[in-house]
Amino acid sequence: MDQADRMPLGDEFHRILLDNLYDGVYFVTPDRTIVYWNDAAERMTGFTKSEMVGTHCWDNLLMHVDRNGVNLCLGRCPLEKSMQEDLMLEEEVYFHHKEGHRVPVMVRVSPVHDTSGAIIGGVEIFSNNSRSVELIEKIEELTKLALLDPLTRIGNRQYGELNLAARLNELERYGWFFGVLFMDIDHFKNINDLYGHEAGDRVLRMVAATINNGLRSSDVVSRWGGEEFIALFPNVDGGQLMYIANKLRMLVEKSSISLEGRKIEATISVAAIIAHKEDTTETLLRRADELMCRSKTEGRNCVSIEA
């Protein structure tokens, strides 16, 4: 018997093939009922087949949003457009992980036809668009150096201080400008008081992962303390920093965790600063405090940047 004779055939063969793909794959009927969900989709989203098969993509479990925060599952759904207009589409989106944080993915959608050419459904293939390998390596490096925050799995305060000092030194010596975002979770004490510290810890992990997944490979984020985070962005101007800050703010706003059937959401207030050549850590922190007060006074869930 040769190799071809030992190959599995039929639906089981196709299922094995799809379950061994690196990318997530799911199939929907014309009314957008999910009827197939592969193993990679489970790994990437945290949602199992039993949780997803039989639901509709408009049930909004994944809560796809684009980079402007538009909820695609309830309006401009690429899968729906693909089936209606018989198009293959590609788009960068952020889905909602079961643990609450946002994950950037590249989605490719296509209508599926039967032998007569009629559209019988649609397929979405999504690949991780984050710095997943780099993030794993970074966690291992920080663990070795005792610079990892054990709760959020990003850099700790010491890591943030070391990076900030290094960027300030580069600015003084070489004129390499950089941007700084100080981010604070709004009403975090209320979350702890209402839902307990376990929920508060989950919200901290959700916010940290969402911010981390929204950064470039050259950017650095760390937990500054409590519910505060700092992120550093080399080679950006004020307009670029404002865009990044609003993107991160939006992604956190669109994230949530589920606790005993209750949906817990969080927002962040942001202070955005372009470092000056004469800056020290102390002057940056002083200006950040002033800007953070402005963000809180103006209603929270907003970005304040120096004029």
Contacts in CASP RR format, 6 or more apart in sequence:
PFRMAT RR
TARGET T0000
AUTHOR 0000-0000-0000
METHOD contacts of the structure
MODEL  1
MDQADRMPLGDEFHRILLDNLYDGVYFVTPDRTIVYWNDAAERMTGFTKS
EMVGTHCWDNLLMHVDRNGVNLCLGRCPLEKSMQEDLMLEEEVYFHHKEG
HRVPVMVRVSPVHDTSGAIIGGVEIFSNNSRSVELIEKIEELTKLALLDP
LTRIGNRQYGELNLAARLNELERYGWFFGVLFMDIDHFKNINDLYGHEAG
DRVLRMVAATINNGLRSSDVVSRWGGEEFIALFPNVDGGQLMYIANKLRM
LVEKSSISLEGRKIEATISVAAIIAHKEDTTETLLRRADELMCRSKTEGR
NCVSIEA
7 13 0 8 1.000
8 16 0 8 1.000
18 25 0 8 1.000
18 36 0 8 1.000
18 38 0 8 1.000
19 38 0 8 1.000
19 39 0 8 1.000
19 40 0 8 1.000
20 39 0 8 1.000
21 38 0 8 1.000
21 40 0 8 1.000
22 40 0 8 1.000
22 127 0 8 1.000
23 40 0 8 1.000
23 125 0 8 1.000
23 126 0 8 1.000
23 127 0 8 1.000
24 38 0 8 1.000
24 40 0 8 1.000
24 41 0 8 1.000
24 44 0 8 1.000
24 125 0 8 1.000
24 126 0 8 1.000
24 127 0 8 1.000
25 36 0 8 1.000
25 37 0 8 1.000
25 38 0 8 1.000
25 40 0 8 1.000
25 41 0 8 1.000
25 123 0 8 1.000
25 124 0 8 1.000
25 125 0 8 1.000
25 126 0 8 1.000
26 34 0 8 1.000
26 36 0 8 1.000
26 37 0 8 1.000
26 38 0 8 1.000
26 41 0 8 1.000
26 52 0 8 1.000
26 123 0 8 1.000
26 124 0 8 1.000
27 34 0 8 1.000
27 35 0 8 1.000
27 36 0 8 1.000
27 112 0 8 1.000
27 121 0 8 1.000
27 122 0 8 1.000
27 123 0 8 1.000
28 34 0 8 1.000
28 35 0 8 1.000
28 56 0 8 1.000
28 57 0 8 1.000
28 79 0 8 1.000
28 121 0 8 1.000
28 122 0 8 1.000
28 123 0 8 1.000
28 124 0 8 1.000
29 35 0 8 1.000
29 120 0 8 1.000
29 121 0 8 1.000
30 83 0 8 1.000
30 119 0 8 1.000
30 120 0 8 1.000
30 121 0 8 1.000
31 56 0 8 1.000
32 56 0 8 1.000
32 57 0 8 1.000
32 58 0 8 1.000
32 77 0 8 1.000
32 79 0 8 1.000
32 80 0 8 1.000
33 54 0 8 1.000
33 55 0 8 1.000
33 56 0 8 1.000
34 52 0 8 1.000
34 53 0 8 1.000
34 54 0 8 1.000
34 55 0 8 1.000
34 56 0 8 1.000
34 57 0 8 1.000
35 53 0 8 1.000
35 54 0 8 1.000
36 53 0 8 1.000
37 47 0 8 1.000
37 48 0 8 1.000
37 49 0 8 1.000
37 52 0 8 1.000
37 53 0 8 1.000
41 47 0 8 1.000
41 52 0 8 1.000
41 126 0 8 1.000
42 48 0 8 1.000
42 49 0 8 1.000
44 103 0 8 1.000
44 105 0 8 1.000
44 126 0 8 1.000
44 128 0 8 1.000
45 62 0 8 1.000
45 95 0 8 1.000
45 97 0 8 1.000
45 98 0 8 1.000
45 103 0 8 1.000
46 97 0 8 1.000
46 98 0 8 1.000
46 99 0 8 1.000
47 61 0 8 1.000
47 62 0 8 1.000
47 98 0 8 1.000
51 61 0 8 1.000
52 61 0 8 1.000
55 61 0 8 1.000
57 73 0 8 1.000
57 77 0 8 1.000
57 79 0 8 1.000
58 73 0 8 1.000
58 74 0 8 1.000
58 77 0 8 1.000
59 73 0 8 1.000
60 71 0 8 1.000
60 73 0 8 1.000
60 74 0 8 1.000
61 96 0 8 1.000
62 73 0 8 1.000
62 95 0 8 1.000
62 96 0 8 1.000
63 71 0 8 1.000
63 73 0 8 1.000
63 95 0 8 1.000
63 96 0 8 1.000
63 254 0 8 1.000
64 71 0 8 1.000
64 72 0 8 1.000
64 73 0 8 1.000
64 77 0 8 1.000
64 93 0 8 1.000
64 94 0 8 1.000
64 95 0 8 1.000
64 96 0 8 1.000
64 107 0 8 1.000
65 71 0 8 1.000
65 72 0 8 1.000
65 93 0 8 1.000
65 94 0 8 1.000
65 102 0 8 1.000
65 250 0 8 1.000
65 251 0 8 1.000
65 254 0 8 1.000
66 72 0 8 1.000
66 91 0 8 1.000
66 92 0 8 1.000
66 93 0 8 1.000
66 94 0 8 1.000
67 92 0 8 1.000
67 94 0 8 1.000
67 247 0 8 1.000
68 250 0 8 1.000
69 250 0 8 1.000
69 251 0 8 1.000
69 254 0 8 1.000
70 76 0 8 1.000
71 254 0 8 1.000
72 78 0 8 1.000
72 93 0 8 1.000
78 89 0 8 1.000
78 91 0 8 1.000
78 107 0 8 1.000
78 109 0 8 1.000
78 124 0 8 1.000
79 109 0 8 1.000
79 122 0 8 1.000
79 124 0 8 1.000
81 87 0 8 1.000
81 89 0 8 1.000
82 88 0 8 1.000
82 89 0 8 1.000
82 109 0 8 1.000
82 110 0 8 1.000
82 111 0 8 1.000
82 122 0 8 1.000
83 111 0 8 1.000
83 119 0 8 1.000
83 121 0 8 1.000
83 122 0 8 1.000
86 111 0 8 1.000
86 119 0 8 1.000
87 111 0 8 1.000
88 108 0 8 1.000
88 109 0 8 1.000
88 110 0 8 1.000
88 111 0 8 1.000
89 108 0 8 1.000
89 109 0 8 1.000
89 110 0 8 1.000
90 106 0 8 1.000
90 107 0 8 1.000
90 108 0 8 1.000
90 109 0 8 1.000
91 106 0 8 1.000
91 107 0 8 1.000
91 109 0 8 1.000
92 104 0 8 1.000
92 105 0 8 1.000
92 106 0 8 1.000
92 107 0 8 1.000
92 129 0 8 1.000
93 104 0 8 1.000
93 105 0 8 1.000
93 107 0 8 1.000
94 102 0 8 1.000
94 103 0 8 1.000
94 104 0 8 1.000
94 105 0 8 1.000
94 213 0 8 1.000
94 251 0 8 1.000
94 254 0 8 1.000
95 102 0 8 1.000
95 103 0 8 1.000
95 105 0 8 1.000
95 126 0 8 1.000
96 102 0 8 1.000
96 254 0 8 1.000
96 255 0 8 1.000
96 256 0 8 1.000
97 103 0 8 1.000
97 209 0 8 1.000
99 202 0 8 1.000
99 205 0 8 1.000
99 206 0 8 1.000
99 209 0 8 1.000
99 257 0 8 1.000
100 202 0 8 1.000
100 206 0 8 1.000
100 210 0 8 1.000
100 255 0 8 1.000
100 256 0 8 1.000
100 257 0 8 1.000
100 258 0 8 1.000
101 205 0 8 1.000
101 206 0 8 1.000
101 207 0 8 1.000
101 208 0 8 1.000
101 209 0 8 1.000
101 210 0 8 1.000
101 213 0 8 1.000
101 255 0 8 1.000
102 209 0 8 1.000
102 210 0 8 1.000
102 213 0 8 1.000
102 214 0 8 1.000
102 251 0 8 1.000
102 252 0 8 1.000
102 254 0 8 1.000
102 255 0 8 1.000
103 128 0 8 1.000
103 130 0 8 1.000
103 213 0 8 1.000
104 128 0 8 1.000
104 129 0 8 1.000
104 130 0 8 1.000
104 213 0 8 1.000
104 214 0 8 1.000
105 126 0 8 1.000
105 127 0 8 1.000
105 128 0 8 1.000
105 129 0 8 1.000
106 126 0 8 1.000
106 127 0 8 1.000
106 129 0 8 1.000
107 124 0 8 1.000
107 125 0 8 1.000
107 126 0 8 1.000
108 124 0 8 1.000
108 125 0 8 1.000
108 126 0 8 1.000
109 122 0 8 1.000
109 123 0 8 1.000
109 124 0 8 1.000
109 125 0 8 1.000
110 122 0 8 1.000
110 123 0 8 1.000
111 119 0 8 1.000
111 121 0 8 1.000
111 122 0 8 1.000
112 119 0 8 1.000
112 120 0 8 1.000
112 121 0 8 1.000
112 122 0 8 1.000
112 123 0 8 1.000
113 119 0 8 1.000
113 120 0 8 1.000
114 120 0 8 1.000
130 213 0 8 1.000
130 214 0 8 1.000
131 215 0 8 1.000
131 216 0 8 1.000
131 217 0 8 1.000
134 217 0 8 1.000
135 212 0 8 1.000
139 148 0 8 1.000
139 153 0 8 1.000
142 148 0 8 1.000
142 155 0 8 1.000
142 156 0 8 1.000
142 159 0 8 1.000
147 155 0 8 1.000
147 156 0 8 1.000
147 158 0 8 1.000
147 159 0 8 1.000
147 162 0 8 1.000
148 154 0 8 1.000
148 155 0 8 1.000
148 156 0 8 1.000
148 159 0 8 1.000
149 155 0 8 1.000
149 156 0 8 1.000
149 157 0 8 1.000
149 208 0 8 1.000
149 222 0 8 1.000
149 223 0 8 1.000
151 201 0 8 1.000
151 204 0 8 1.000
151 205 0 8 1.000
151 223 0 8 1.000
152 204 0 8 1.000
152 205 0 8 1.000
152 208 0 8 1.000
152 209 0 8 1.000
152 223 0 8 1.000
153 205 0 8 1.000
153 208 0 8 1.000
153 209 0 8 1.000
154 208 0 8 1.000
154 212 0 8 1.000
154 221 0 8 1.000
154 222 0 8 1.000
154 223 0 8 1.000
154 229 0 8 1.000
155 221 0 8 1.000
155 222 0 8 1.000
155 223 0 8 1.000
156 222 0 8 1.000
156 223 0 8 1.000
157 222 0 8 1.000
157 223 0 8 1.000
157 224 0 8 1.000
157 225 0 8 1.000
159 222 0 8 1.000
160 220 0 8 1.000
160 222 0 8 1.000
160 224 0 8 1.000
160 230 0 8 1.000
160 232 0 8 1.000
161 281 0 8 1.000
163 220 0 8 1.000
163 222 0 8 1.000
163 232 0 8 1.000
164 180 0 8 1.000
164 230 0 8 1.000
164 232 0 8 1.000
164 281 0 8 1.000
164 284 0 8 1.000
165 281 0 8 1.000
167 176 0 8 1.000
167 178 0 8 1.000
167 232 0 8 1.000
167 234 0 8 1.000
167 275 0 8 1.000
168 275 0 8 1.000
168 279 0 8 1.000
168 280 0 8 1.000
168 281 0 8 1.000
168 284 0 8 1.000
170 176 0 8 1.000
170 178 0 8 1.000
171 177 0 8 1.000
171 178 0 8 1.000
171 275 0 8 1.000
171 277 0 8 1.000
171 279 0 8 1.000
172 277 0 8 1.000
175 277 0 8 1.000
176 234 0 8 1.000
176 235 0 8 1.000
177 235 0 8 1.000
177 236 0 8 1.000
177 237 0 8 1.000
177 274 0 8 1.000
177 275 0 8 1.000
178 232 0 8 1.000
178 233 0 8 1.000
178 234 0 8 1.000
178 235 0 8 1.000
178 236 0 8 1.000
178 274 0 8 1.000
178 275 0 8 1.000
179 232 0 8 1.000
179 233 0 8 1.000
179 234 0 8 1.000
179 236 0 8 1.000
179 238 0 8 1.000
179 241 0 8 1.000
179 272 0 8 1.000
179 273 0 8 1.000
179 274 0 8 1.000
179 275 0 8 1.000
180 230 0 8 1.000
180 231 0 8 1.000
180 232 0 8 1.000
180 233 0 8 1.000
180 272 0 8 1.000
180 273 0 8 1.000
180 274 0 8 1.000
180 275 0 8 1.000
180 284 0 8 1.000
180 288 0 8 1.000
181 229 0 8 1.000
181 230 0 8 1.000
181 231 0 8 1.000
181 233 0 8 1.000
181 241 0 8 1.000
181 244 0 8 1.000
181 245 0 8 1.000
181 248 0 8 1.000
181 270 0 8 1.000
181 271 0 8 1.000
181 272 0 8 1.000
181 273 0 8 1.000
182 224 0 8 1.000
182 228 0 8 1.000
182 229 0 8 1.000
182 230 0 8 1.000
182 270 0 8 1.000
182 271 0 8 1.000
182 273 0 8 1.000
182 288 0 8 1.000
182 291 0 8 1.000
182 292 0 8 1.000
183 211 0 8 1.000
183 228 0 8 1.000
183 229 0 8 1.000
183 230 0 8 1.000
183 231 0 8 1.000
183 248 0 8 1.000
183 249 0 8 1.000
183 268 0 8 1.000
183 269 0 8 1.000
183 270 0 8 1.000
183 271 0 8 1.000
184 227 0 8 1.000
184 228 0 8 1.000
184 229 0 8 1.000
184 268 0 8 1.000
184 269 0 8 1.000
184 270 0 8 1.000
184 292 0 8 1.000
184 296 0 8 1.000
185 191 0 8 1.000
185 203 0 8 1.000
185 204 0 8 1.000
185 207 0 8 1.000
185 227 0 8 1.000
185 228 0 8 1.000
185 266 0 8 1.000
185 267 0 8 1.000
185 268 0 8 1.000
186 266 0 8 1.000
186 267 0 8 1.000
186 268 0 8 1.000
186 269 0 8 1.000
186 296 0 8 1.000
186 300 0 8 1.000
186 301 0 8 1.000
187 300 0 8 1.000
188 200 0 8 1.000
188 203 0 8 1.000
188 226 0 8 1.000
188 227 0 8 1.000
188 266 0 8 1.000
191 199 0 8 1.000
191 200 0 8 1.000
191 203 0 8 1.000
191 264 0 8 1.000
191 266 0 8 1.000
192 199 0 8 1.000
192 200 0 8 1.000
195 259 0 8 1.000
195 262 0 8 1.000
195 264 0 8 1.000
199 257 0 8 1.000
199 259 0 8 1.000
199 264 0 8 1.000
202 257 0 8 1.000
202 259 0 8 1.000
202 264 0 8 1.000
203 257 0 8 1.000
203 264 0 8 1.000
203 266 0 8 1.000
204 223 0 8 1.000
204 226 0 8 1.000
204 227 0 8 1.000
206 255 0 8 1.000
206 256 0 8 1.000
206 257 0 8 1.000
206 266 0 8 1.000
207 227 0 8 1.000
207 229 0 8 1.000
207 252 0 8 1.000
207 255 0 8 1.000
207 266 0 8 1.000
207 268 0 8 1.000
208 221 0 8 1.000
208 223 0 8 1.000
208 229 0 8 1.000
210 248 0 8 1.000
210 251 0 8 1.000
210 252 0 8 1.000
210 255 0 8 1.000
211 221 0 8 1.000
211 229 0 8 1.000
211 231 0 8 1.000
211 248 0 8 1.000
211 251 0 8 1.000
211 252 0 8 1.000
212 221 0 8 1.000
213 251 0 8 1.000
214 247 0 8 1.000
214 248 0 8 1.000
214 251 0 8 1.000
215 221 0 8 1.000
215 231 0 8 1.000
216 233 0 8 1.000
218 233 0 8 1.000
218 234 0 8 1.000
218 235 0 8 1.000
219 231 0 8 1.000
219 232 0 8 1.000
219 233 0 8 1.000
219 234 0 8 1.000
220 231 0 8 1.000
220 232 0 8 1.000
221 229 0 8 1.000
221 230 0 8 1.000
221 231 0 8 1.000
221 232 0 8 1.000
222 229 0 8 1.000
222 230 0 8 1.000
222 231 0 8 1.000
223 229 0 8 1.000
224 230 0 8 1.000
229 268 0 8 1.000
231 248 0 8 1.000
233 240 0 8 1.000
233 241 0 8 1.000
233 244 0 8 1.000
236 244 0 8 1.000
236 274 0 8 1.000
237 274 0 8 1.000
238 272 0 8 1.000
238 274 0 8 1.000
238 305 0 8 1.000
241 272 0 8 1.000
241 274 0 8 1.000
241 305 0 8 1.000
242 272 0 8 1.000
242 303 0 8 1.000
242 305 0 8 1.000
245 270 0 8 1.000
245 272 0 8 1.000
245 303 0 8 1.000
245 305 0 8 1.000
246 303 0 8 1.000
248 268 0 8 1.000
248 270 0 8 1.000
249 267 0 8 1.000
249 268 0 8 1.000
249 270 0 8 1.000
249 301 0 8 1.000
249 302 0 8 1.000
249 303 0 8 1.000
252 266 0 8 1.000
252 267 0 8 1.000
252 268 0 8 1.000
253 265 0 8 1.000
253 267 0 8 1.000
253 268 0 8 1.000
253 301 0 8 1.000
255 265 0 8 1.000
255 266 0 8 1.000
256 263 0 8 1.000
256 264 0 8 1.000
256 265 0 8 1.000
256 266 0 8 1.000
257 263 0 8 1.000
257 264 0 8 1.000
258 264 0 8 1.000
267 300 0 8 1.000
267 301 0 8 1.000
268 301 0 8 1.000
269 292 0 8 1.000
269 295 0 8 1.000
269 296 0 8 1.000
269 300 0 8 1.000
269 301 0 8 1.000
269 302 0 8 1.000
269 304 0 8 1.000
270 295 0 8 1.000
270 302 0 8 1.000
270 303 0 8 1.000
270 304 0 8 1.000
271 287 0 8 1.000
271 288 0 8 1.000
271 289 0 8 1.000
271 290 0 8 1.000
271 291 0 8 1.000
271 292 0 8 1.000
271 294 0 8 1.000
271 295 0 8 1.000
271 303 0 8 1.000
271 304 0 8 1.000
271 305 0 8 1.000
272 291 0 8 1.000
272 303 0 8 1.000
272 304 0 8 1.000
272 305 0 8 1.000
272 306 0 8 1.000
273 284 0 8 1.000
273 287 0 8 1.000
273 288 0 8 1.000
273 291 0 8 1.000
273 305 0 8 1.000
273 306 0 8 1.000
274 306 0 8 1.000
275 284 0 8 1.000
276 283 0 8 1.000
287 306 0 8 1.000
291 304 0 8 1.000
291 305 0 8 1.000
291 306 0 8 1.000
292 304 0 8 1.000
294 304 0 8 1.000
295 302 0 8 1.000
295 303 0 8 1.000
295 304 0 8 1.000
298 304 0 8 1.000
END
